[in-house]
Amino acid sequence: MEDKNKKNNEDRYLEVVIKLLYLIIALMIFVGLFVYINVAGLPDMLKPSEELVYEDAKDTVSKKVDIKNELWQAPDTLEIVKELNAEQILYGRSLIKNTSLYLGPNGTIAHISNGMNCQNCHLDAGTKAFGNNYSGVASTYPKFRERSGAMENIYKRVNDCFERSLNGKALDTLGKEMQAIKAYIVWLGKGVKEGEKPKGAGLVELKYMHRAADNEKGQLVYVSKCLSCHGTNGEGKMNGDNFSYQYPPLWGEHSYNDGAGLYRLSRFAGYVKANMPLGAKHDNPQLTDEECWDVAAFVNSQVRPKKDLSNDWPKIAGKPVDHPFGPYADSFSEEQHKYGPFEEIVDFKKKNSKSKSKLN
């Protein structure tokens, strides 16, 4: 019996030793393969085809390059220090970002605006794609504008914003602040060819709806998507410094007046499409086109400051289809010009222009 137990113990011991040997051999083979692959690479039979790797990489890279090159990108602000007028450019940038701090109701320089900052409309200090950026300003001004019926320079364009969007007073064109703002705008557009307007400048152009924009539907959009930032009464939300708005007022005495570009539905709807609610981008919008048109109708139907527009559009035929104030070169009402449907007006303008060209 004792011999039998002894033999069983020896067998178990031998079995353990054999298993350990197998394990050691397997481990050595694994280590050897690992070293070989790292030195010599994968065997050909285990590699994916070169064509597949190349095509996938090529497609991925080309798409990224196309997207990057397609839209204007602002120059790196860290490069400003290399400019001879760096201090002036930086001051101009600060004025765009913190307009109210310098020129608002409690401004440190003057009290000539409503408390909003330029970048409340020209996002990220005028650098965001389809966020009303300044990329094409220096390259396209001076230029003729139908609204004034005259050639306008950058000073006039900036002061239009002060008098309309900021519901304030014009800056002295020779003053330090205007010169700094111009210097910053020129610097932003330094890589743009003269006469060129880069893709991503201005706002997204939305197709006209077949119906009029609806205030009531727009109110539902406002309540669900906008109210949390801009307030129940469109009053906006101030920053803790009480100098400027974190979220600007969309109507009321501290908002843009009825002469501002955003008072046109197409401008407001295009702005919302690519930028609102917070976090939206031109390639990742959060609202449908109809929601954008409707919320534009709701916001722009609210009470806001008035501006004397008697000198605007000396040639009434040049008015945009959605300019909300008559007289017009057609028989459509102010209501339709403001809210649409706009296609009928567009068709009328096309037919009218064709008739005139035939007569000439």
ZIKA-V290552 format. One record per residue. N is the residue number from 1. RES is the residue in one small letter. SS is DSSP state (H for helix, E for strand, L for the rest). PHI is phi in degrees with one decimal (* if undefined). PSI is psi in whole degrees, 0 to 359 (NA if undefined). Layout:
N_RES_SS_PHI_PSI ; N_RES_SS_PHI_PSI
//
This chain:
1_m_L_*_318 ; 2_e_H_-65.8_322 ; 3_d_H_-65.3_322 ; 4_k_H_-63.3_317 ; 5_n_H_-63.9_322 ; 6_k_H_-64.2_317 ; 7_k_H_-63.5_319 ; 8_n_H_-62.0_319 ; 9_n_H_-64.1_320 ; 10_e_H_-65.5_320 ; 11_d_H_-62.7_315 ; 12_r_H_-63.2_320 ; 13_y_H_-62.6_316 ; 14_l_H_-62.7_321 ; 15_e_H_-63.4_318 ; 16_v_H_-64.2_317 ; 17_v_H_-62.2_317 ; 18_i_H_-63.1_317 ; 19_k_H_-61.6_320 ; 20_l_H_-64.7_321 ; 21_l_H_-62.5_315 ; 22_y_H_-58.7_317 ; 23_l_H_-63.6_318 ; 24_i_H_-64.3_317 ; 25_i_H_-63.3_315 ; 26_a_H_-61.7_319 ; 27_l_H_-64.7_321 ; 28_m_H_-66.1_319 ; 29_i_H_-63.4_316 ; 30_f_H_-61.7_315 ; 31_v_H_-63.0_318 ; 32_g_H_-61.8_317 ; 33_l_H_-63.7_319 ; 34_f_H_-60.9_315 ; 35_v_H_-65.1_318 ; 36_y_H_-62.7_315 ; 37_i_H_-64.1_320 ; 38_n_H_-69.7_330 ; 39_v_H_-87.2_313 ; 40_a_H_-101.9_348 ; 41_g_L_88.5_173 ; 42_l_L_-65.6_144 ; 43_p_L_-59.6_150 ; 44_d_H_-54.5_321 ; 45_m_H_-66.2_339 ; 46_l_H_-95.8_351 ; 47_k_L_-81.3_143 ; 48_p_L_-67.1_156 ; 49_s_L_-59.8_143 ; 50_e_H_-61.4_326 ; 51_e_H_-62.4_317 ; 52_l_H_-65.8_314 ; 53_v_H_-60.2_315 ; 54_y_H_-63.7_314 ; 55_e_H_-64.0_315 ; 56_d_H_-61.6_315 ; 57_a_H_-64.3_318 ; 58_k_H_-61.8_315 ; 59_d_H_-62.2_315 ; 60_t_H_-62.2_313 ; 61_v_H_-66.0_314 ; 62_s_H_-62.2_322 ; 63_k_H_-63.6_317 ; 64_k_H_-64.1_318 ; 65_v_H_-64.5_317 ; 66_d_H_-59.7_314 ; 67_i_H_-63.5_319 ; 68_k_H_-67.0_318 ; 69_n_H_-79.3_338 ; 70_e_H_-68.7_319 ; 71_l_L_-101.8_145 ; 72_w_L_-62.6_139 ; 73_q_L_-122.8_133 ; 74_a_L_-65.5_146 ; 75_p_L_-63.1_156 ; 76_d_L_-67.7_123 ; 77_t_H_-63.8_339 ; 78_l_H_-66.9_342 ; 79_e_H_-81.7_349 ; 80_i_H_-58.3_324 ; 81_v_H_-61.2_342 ; 82_k_H_-82.1_347 ; 83_e_L_-78.8_149 ; 84_l_L_-64.1_326 ; 85_n_L_-104.8_39 ; 86_a_H_-54.4_316 ; 87_e_H_-61.4_319 ; 88_q_H_-66.8_316 ; 89_i_H_-62.9_316 ; 90_l_H_-64.6_323 ; 91_y_H_-66.7_319 ; 92_g_H_-61.5_318 ; 93_r_H_-63.3_319 ; 94_s_H_-64.9_323 ; 95_l_H_-64.2_323 ; 96_i_H_-68.9_318 ; 97_k_H_-75.8_324 ; 98_n_L_-127.5_45 ; 99_t_H_-51.3_315 ; 100_s_H_-66.1_328 ; 101_l_H_-59.3_321 ; 102_y_H_-92.5_321 ; 103_l_H_-129.2_10 ; 104_g_L_-82.7_190 ; 105_p_L_-55.8_330 ; 106_n_L_-117.0_29 ; 107_g_L_-62.4_152 ; 108_t_L_-81.7_341 ; 109_i_L_-103.6_312 ; 110_a_L_-159.2_168 ; 111_h_L_-119.0_79 ; 112_i_L_-127.8_12 ; 113_s_L_-141.0_176 ; 114_n_L_-88.3_1 ; 115_g_L_105.8_349 ; 116_m_L_-82.4_159 ; 117_n_L_-101.5_154 ; 118_c_H_-55.2_323 ; 119_q_H_-77.7_0 ; 120_n_H_-67.5_333 ; 121_c_L_-107.4_324 ; 122_h_L_-102.0_87 ; 123_l_H_-62.8_151 ; 124_d_H_51.6_48 ; 125_a_H_58.2_35 ; 126_g_H_78.4_28 ; 127_t_L_-119.4_352 ; 128_k_L_-81.7_135 ; 129_a_L_-61.1_131 ; 130_f_L_56.2_25 ; 131_g_L_-114.1_35 ; 132_n_L_64.4_40 ; 133_n_L_-74.1_171 ; 134_y_L_-98.0_16 ; 135_s_L_-58.4_323 ; 136_g_L_-103.2_13 ; 137_v_H_-74.1_303 ; 138_a_H_-62.7_330 ; 139_s_H_-80.4_341 ; 140_t_H_-116.0_352 ; 141_y_L_-106.9_145 ; 142_p_L_-69.0_150 ; 143_k_E_-154.3_161 ; 144_f_E_-80.6_135 ; 145_r_E_-125.9_132 ; 146_e_L_-62.4_327 ; 147_r_L_-60.4_318 ; 148_s_L_-94.4_342 ; 149_g_L_69.0_29 ; 150_a_E_-151.2_168 ; 151_m_E_-71.8_136 ; 152_e_E_-124.0_143 ; 153_n_L_-104.3_182 ; 154_i_H_-62.1_323 ; 155_y_H_-59.4_314 ; 156_k_H_-63.0_319 ; 157_r_H_-64.8_317 ; 158_v_H_-63.9_315 ; 159_n_H_-67.0_331 ; 160_d_H_-57.6_318 ; 161_c_H_-65.2_319 ; 162_f_H_-64.2_321 ; 163_e_H_-83.2_341 ; 164_r_L_-113.3_292 ; 165_s_L_-66.3_324 ; 166_l_L_-96.6_4 ; 167_n_L_42.3_49 ; 168_g_L_-130.4_213 ; 169_k_L_-114.7_157 ; 170_a_L_-70.2_148 ; 171_l_L_-80.5_153 ; 172_d_L_-66.3_120 ; 173_t_L_-64.4_338 ; 174_l_L_-95.5_356 ; 175_g_L_-74.4_165 ; 176_k_H_-59.9_319 ; 177_e_H_-67.8_313 ; 178_m_H_-63.0_318 ; 179_q_H_-63.9_325 ; 180_a_H_-70.5_318 ; 181_i_H_-62.1_316 ; 182_k_H_-62.7_317 ; 183_a_H_-59.4_319 ; 184_y_H_-66.8_316 ; 185_i_H_-63.8_318 ; 186_v_H_-64.6_318 ; 187_w_H_-62.0_318 ; 188_l_H_-59.9_324 ; 189_g_L_-96.4_17 ; 190_k_L_-65.0_336 ; 191_g_L_-94.0_4 ; 192_v_L_-97.7_133 ; 193_k_L_-67.5_149 ; 194_e_L_-58.6_132 ; 195_g_L_85.1_355 ; 196_e_L_-96.7_141 ; 197_k_L_-117.3_107 ; 198_p_L_-66.0_156 ; 199_k_L_-68.0_135 ; 200_g_L_102.6_350 ; 201_a_L_-75.0_156 ; 202_g_L_68.2_221 ; 203_l_L_-128.0_163 ; 204_v_L_-65.9_137 ; 205_e_L_-96.6_113 ; 206_l_L_-91.1_147 ; 207_k_L_-68.7_146 ; 208_y_L_-69.5_144 ; 209_m_L_-80.7_162 ; 210_h_L_-83.1_357 ; 211_r_L_-127.7_171 ; 212_a_L_-74.6_148 ; 213_a_L_-63.8_143 ; 214_d_L_-111.9_116 ; 215_n_H_-60.0_317 ; 216_e_H_-66.9_317 ; 217_k_H_-65.4_323 ; 218_g_H_-63.6_325 ; 219_q_H_-64.1_322 ; 220_l_H_-63.4_319 ; 221_v_H_-64.1_316 ; 222_y_H_-60.1_313 ; 223_v_H_-62.5_320 ; 224_s_H_-84.2_332 ; 225_k_H_-118.2_339 ; 226_c_H_-119.4_330 ; 227_l_H_-58.3_323 ; 228_s_H_-61.4_332 ; 229_c_H_-99.9_315 ; 230_h_H_-94.4_356 ; 231_g_L_90.7_157 ; 232_t_L_-59.0_322 ; 233_n_L_-107.5_24 ; 234_g_L_65.4_21 ; 235_e_L_-81.2_348 ; 236_g_L_77.3_184 ; 237_k_E_-136.1_124 ; 238_m_E_-76.1_152 ; 239_n_L_-72.3_166 ; 240_g_L_-63.5_339 ; 241_d_L_-79.2_351 ; 242_n_L_60.9_16 ; 243_f_L_-99.0_328 ; 244_s_L_-146.4_172 ; 245_y_E_-97.7_134 ; 246_q_E_-72.8_316 ; 247_y_E_-127.1_118 ; 248_p_L_-69.7_155 ; 249_p_L_-70.1_139 ; 250_l_L_-99.2_345 ; 251_w_L_-155.9_178 ; 252_g_E_94.5_180 ; 253_e_L_-65.6_341 ; 254_h_L_-102.3_11 ; 255_s_L_-101.1_184 ; 256_y_L_-67.6_153 ; 257_n_L_-91.7_180 ; 258_d_L_-77.6_5 ; 259_g_L_-101.5_359 ; 260_a_L_-76.0_154 ; 261_g_H_-58.5_323 ; 262_l_H_-69.8_352 ; 263_y_H_-76.9_346 ; 264_r_L_-82.0_132 ; 265_l_H_-59.0_320 ; 266_s_H_-63.1_324 ; 267_r_H_-70.3_315 ; 268_f_H_-67.5_316 ; 269_a_H_-62.8_318 ; 270_g_H_-65.7_323 ; 271_y_H_-63.5_314 ; 272_v_H_-63.7_318 ; 273_k_H_-54.7_316 ; 274_a_H_-95.6_354 ; 275_n_H_-135.3_344 ; 276_m_L_-131.6_150 ; 277_p_L_-61.9_174 ; 278_l_L_-49.1_128 ; 279_g_L_106.0_344 ; 280_a_L_-69.6_148 ; 281_k_E_-134.1_168 ; 282_h_L_-60.3_328 ; 283_d_L_-100.4_6 ; 284_n_E_-148.1_62 ; 285_p_L_-70.4_158 ; 286_q_L_-110.4_350 ; 287_l_L_-122.4_151 ; 288_t_L_-74.1_166 ; 289_d_H_-58.9_316 ; 290_e_H_-62.6_319 ; 291_e_H_-62.6_323 ; 292_c_H_-65.8_313 ; 293_w_H_-61.2_317 ; 294_d_H_-69.6_319 ; 295_v_H_-69.7_329 ; 296_a_H_-63.0_318 ; 297_a_H_-63.6_318 ; 298_f_H_-64.5_309 ; 299_v_H_-61.4_316 ; 300_n_L_-82.5_5 ; 301_s_L_-97.0_357 ; 302_q_L_-86.4_163 ; 303_v_L_-70.3_137 ; 304_r_E_-152.7_171 ; 305_p_L_-61.8_152 ; 306_k_L_-102.0_151 ; 307_k_L_-128.4_146 ; 308_d_L_-70.7_112 ; 309_l_L_-108.3_16 ; 310_s_L_-63.6_336 ; 311_n_L_-96.2_0 ; 312_d_L_-78.7_149 ; 313_w_L_51.7_63 ; 314_p_L_-57.7_330 ; 315_k_L_-104.3_103 ; 316_i_H_-64.7_338 ; 317_a_H_-66.3_341 ; 318_g_H_-85.9_357 ; 319_k_L_-63.9_140 ; 320_p_L_-63.8_157 ; 321_v_L_-61.3_333 ; 322_d_L_-103.3_18 ; 323_h_L_-69.1_125 ; 324_p_L_-84.5_2 ; 325_f_L_-126.1_133 ; 326_g_L_-78.5_182 ; 327_p_L_-75.6_161 ; 328_y_L_-122.3_164 ; 329_a_L_-88.7_15 ; 330_d_L_-136.7_181 ; 331_s_L_-102.2_10 ; 332_f_L_-76.5_149 ; 333_s_L_-76.5_163 ; 334_e_H_-60.0_322 ; 335_e_H_-57.1_313 ; 336_q_H_-71.8_324 ; 337_h_H_-64.3_329 ; 338_k_H_-81.4_314 ; 339_y_H_-108.7_346 ; 340_g_L_88.4_185 ; 341_p_L_-67.8_142 ; 342_f_L_-92.6_341 ; 343_e_H_-59.6_324 ; 344_e_H_-62.2_320 ; 345_i_H_-68.7_319 ; 346_v_H_-60.3_313 ; 347_d_H_-60.5_319 ; 348_f_H_-61.7_315 ; 349_k_H_-63.6_321 ; 350_k_H_-64.1_313 ; 351_k_H_-63.0_320 ; 352_n_H_-65.3_318 ; 353_s_H_-68.3_327 ; 354_k_H_-68.1_320 ; 355_s_H_-62.8_318 ; 356_k_H_-66.1_321 ; 357_s_H_-66.9_326 ; 358_k_H_-66.6_320 ; 359_l_H_-66.4_326 ; 360_n_L_-78.1_NA
//
